[in-house]
């Protein structure tokens, strides 16, 4: 906690001056983010840092394993749906990015045999939402030899599964139909801080290229 408190004071002393006008503007006008960014709660994955975004640019949802439940999942398992609806219908974001990452503990847990440990009931129920990802791994990735390879494949397939589930939301369907919303699947490699985007044509995650000058 002491490190957090010291960080608060450093921010006000050393950083806030650069952003003071922006924060005043956001306070008066409210937020108008351009992108809903759904990513993992993993402490190594920071959407604003890796995209160099400023306050007000991104509407960020972080949860265990960047899982997007289908629209049919209600109650305690789908608080993410509230954020999706708010971002799409109220904030009118232009894009939704689902960003998975390497070394994802949630994907590792998903691929492990079911545990008899009842100490984590909420986590167990949450991971059940991604059961189709495990089934894909068992069916299509049996040749992968190492746990790391399997976890990476699961993390990438989980991003694609999330994009499928996003399309089950009526608000997303409507805005995709009128062309005012786009969906994107990304993968973050922690060791190198590289970002990869899913290319529908090649069906592969490809490194995000630098924009042409």
C-alpha positions in Angstrom: 0.0 0.0 0.0 2.8 2.4 0.7 4.0 2.1 -2.9 0.6 3.0 -4.1 0.4 6.1 -1.9 3.9 7.2 -3.0 2.8 6.7 -6.6 -0.2 8.9 -6.1 1.9 11.7 -4.9 4.5 11.2 -7.6 1.7 11.4 -10.2 0.4 14.7 -8.9 3.9 16.2 -8.5 5.5 14.9 -11.7 2.8 13.8 -14.2 -0.5 15.5 -13.6 0.7 18.9 -15.0 0.9 17.3 -18.5 -2.6 16.0 -18.3 -4.4 18.7 -16.2 -6.1 20.3 -19.1 -7.2 16.9 -20.4 -8.7 15.9 -17.1 -10.5 19.3 -16.8 -12.0 18.7 -20.2 -13.0 15.1 -19.4 -14.5 16.3 -16.1 -16.7 18.8 -18.0 -17.6 16.9 -21.1 -17.6 13.3 -19.8 -15.9 10.4 -21.5 -15.9 9.6 -25.2 -13.7 6.6 -25.7 -13.1 5.3 -29.2 -12.5 1.6 -28.2 -13.8 -1.0 -25.8 -10.7 -2.9 -24.8 -11.4 -6.3 -23.2 -8.3 -7.9 -21.8 -7.1 -10.2 -19.0 -6.8 -9.1 -15.3 -3.2 -10.3 -15.4 -1.1 -7.5 -13.9 1.4 -7.7 -16.7 -1.1 -6.6 -19.4 -1.8 -2.9 -19.4 -3.9 -1.7 -22.3 -3.1 2.0 -21.9 0.6 1.3 -21.7 1.0 -1.0 -24.7 -1.2 1.2 -26.9 0.1 4.5 -25.5 -3.4 5.7 -25.0 -4.4 8.8 -23.0 -7.1 9.1 -20.3 -10.5 9.0 -22.0 -9.3 7.0 -25.1 -10.2 3.4 -24.0 -13.1 1.8 -22.1 -11.2 -1.1 -20.5 -12.7 -4.3 -19.2 -10.3 -6.6 -17.4 -11.4 -10.0 -16.2 -9.9 -13.5 -15.6 -8.8 -14.8 -19.0 -10.4 -11.9 -21.1 -13.4 -14.2 -21.4 -16.5 -12.8 -23.1 -19.6 -14.8 -22.0 -22.4 -15.3 -24.6 -25.4 -12.9 -24.3 -27.4 -15.8 -22.9 -25.3 -16.0 -19.7 -26.9 -13.9 -17.0 -26.4 -13.1 -13.4 -23.1 -13.2 -11.6 -21.3 -14.8 -14.5 -21.9 -11.9 -16.9 -21.0 -8.6 -15.4 -18.9 -8.2 -18.6 -22.1 -7.9 -20.6 -23.0 -4.8 -18.7 -19.8 -3.2 -19.9 -20.3 -4.4 -23.5 -23.8 -2.9 -23.6 -22.8 0.4 -22.0 -19.8 0.8 -24.3 -21.7 -0.1 -27.5 -25.1 1.5 -26.8 -24.3 4.5 -24.6 -20.6 5.4 -25.3 -20.9 4.4 -29.0 -17.4 3.1 -29.3 -16.1 2.5 -32.8 -14.1 -0.6 -32.1 -14.0 -3.6 -29.7 -10.6 -5.2 -29.1 -10.3 -8.6 -27.3 -6.7 -9.0 -26.3 -5.4 -12.3 -25.0 -1.8 -12.9 -23.9 1.0 -15.4 -23.5 1.5 -17.3 -20.2 -2.2 -16.8 -19.3 -2.9 -18.5 -16.0 -6.6 -18.8 -16.8 -5.9 -20.8 -19.9 -3.5 -23.0 -18.1 -6.1 -23.7 -15.5 -8.7 -24.3 -18.2 -6.6 -27.1 -19.7 -5.9 -28.8 -16.5 -8.1 -31.7 -15.3 -11.1 -30.5 -13.2 -10.0 -29.8 -9.6 -11.7 -31.2 -6.6 -10.6 -28.1 -4.7 -13.8 -26.2 -3.7 -11.9 -23.2 -2.4 -12.3 -21.3 -5.7 -16.0 -21.8 -6.6 -16.4 -18.5 -8.5 -13.2 -19.0 -10.5 -14.3 -22.6 -11.4 -17.7 -21.3 -12.6 -16.2 -18.5 -14.6 -13.8 -20.8 -16.4 -16.6 -23.1 -17.4 -17.7 -20.4 -19.7 -14.7 -21.1 -21.8 -15.2 -24.9 -21.9 -15.6 -24.8 -25.8 -12.0 -23.6 -26.0 -10.8 -26.7 -24.1 -12.8 -28.8 -26.5 -11.2 -27.2 -29.5 -7.7 -27.8 -28.0 -8.6 -31.5 -27.5 -9.9 -31.9 -31.0 -7.5 -29.8 -33.1 -4.3 -29.4 -31.2 -3.5 -32.8 -29.9 -0.1 -32.7 -31.6 1.2 -29.8 -29.4 3.8 -31.3 -27.1 4.4 -28.8 -24.4 2.1 -27.1 -21.8 3.4 -23.6 -23.0 2.4 -24.4 -26.6 -1.0 -25.6 -25.5 -1.6 -22.6 -23.3 -0.7 -20.2 -26.2 -3.0 -22.0 -28.6 -5.8 -21.9 -26.0 -5.2 -18.2 -25.4 -5.5 -17.5 -29.2 -8.6 -19.7 -29.6 -10.1 -18.0 -26.5 -9.8 -14.6 -28.3 -11.6 -16.0 -31.3 -14.3 -17.6 -29.1 -14.8 -14.2 -27.4 -15.3 -12.6 -30.8 -17.9 -15.2 -31.6 -19.7 -14.5 -28.3 -19.6 -10.7 -28.9 -21.7 -11.4 -32.0 -24.5 -12.9 -29.8 -25.2 -9.5 -28.3 -28.1 -7.7 -30.1 -26.5 -4.3 -29.6 -23.3 -5.6 -31.3 -25.2 -7.3 -34.1 -27.1 -4.0 -34.9 -24.0 -1.9 -35.1 -22.0 -4.5 -37.1 -24.9 -4.6 -39.5 -24.9 -0.8 -40.1 -21.1 -0.7 -40.3 -20.5 1.6 -37.3 -18.6 -1.0 -35.2 -15.6 -3.3 -35.9 -14.3 -6.2 -33.9 -10.6 -7.1 -33.5 -8.8 -10.0 -31.9 -5.3 -9.3 -30.5 -2.6 -11.3 -28.7 0.0 -9.8 -26.5 3.4 -11.6 -26.1 4.6 -10.6 -22.7 8.4 -11.4 -23.1 8.8 -9.0 -26.1 5.7 -6.7 -25.6 4.7 -7.5 -29.2 1.1 -7.3 -30.3 -0.4 -9.6 -32.9 -3.8 -9.1 -34.6 -5.9 -11.9 -36.0 -6.1 -11.9 -39.8 -9.4 -13.4 -41.0 -8.0 -14.2 -44.4 -4.9 -16.2 -43.3 -6.7 -17.4 -40.1 -3.5 -16.5 -38.2 -2.3 -13.9 -35.6 0.1 -11.6 -37.4 2.4 -9.0 -35.8 0.7 -5.6 -36.0 2.6 -3.6 -38.6 3.7 -0.1 -38.2 1.4 2.3 -40.1 2.7 3.6 -43.4 4.2 7.1 -43.2 
